[in-house]
Amino acid sequence: MNNLIYYAIVFLVVAVIAAFLEFGGVAGMAMDGARILFWVAIVFAAIALVGGLIRRA
């Protein structure tokens, strides 16, 4: 899961740099990639939390 957060941050940095250099299309695509990776990481974390609680019971 750390890799997903890492790549989300990398995509976010690329988006900020692309927006600063006025590459709107690249910035938008990188931001969408960062957003998707972030939410996938959140979903995986929630699944792991629920799985851990179920296994404990």
N, C-alpha and C positions, 0 to 999 in steps of 0.2 A: 504494500500500500504506500510505502514511502516513495516508491518510484512514481506513482501517479501524482502525488503532491509535488514532487520534484519537477516532473514534466509540465504540470499545470503552471508552476512558477516560471519555468523557462518560457512557455508560450506567452505568459503575461508580460514578461520582460521584452520579448520579441515584439509583442503588440505595442507596448509603450514606445519602444525605439522606432518602430515603423510609423506610428502616429506622429512622433516628433519629426521624422523625415518626410512627412506628408505622403506616405504610401497607404492610402485609405483602405484599399482592397486587402492588402497583406495584413494590415492591422486588424481589420474586421475578422478575417479568417483565423488569425492567431488568437484573437479574443474568444471566438467561438470554440476553438480547440481547448483553450484554458478552461472555459466554463464547463464544457463536457467532461473533461478529465477531473475537475473539482467535484462535480456532482456524482460521478462514478465512484470516486474515492469515498464520498460521504455515504453512498449506498452500501459499499463494501464494509465500511466501518459499522454501520447499523446492523448489517447481517452478522458480522463477527460478534457484536455485542449481544444480540439476541441469541446466537448460537452458544456463546459462553454462559449466558444465564440459564438456558435450557439444559446444558450439560451439567451445570452445578446442581440443579434440582433433582 
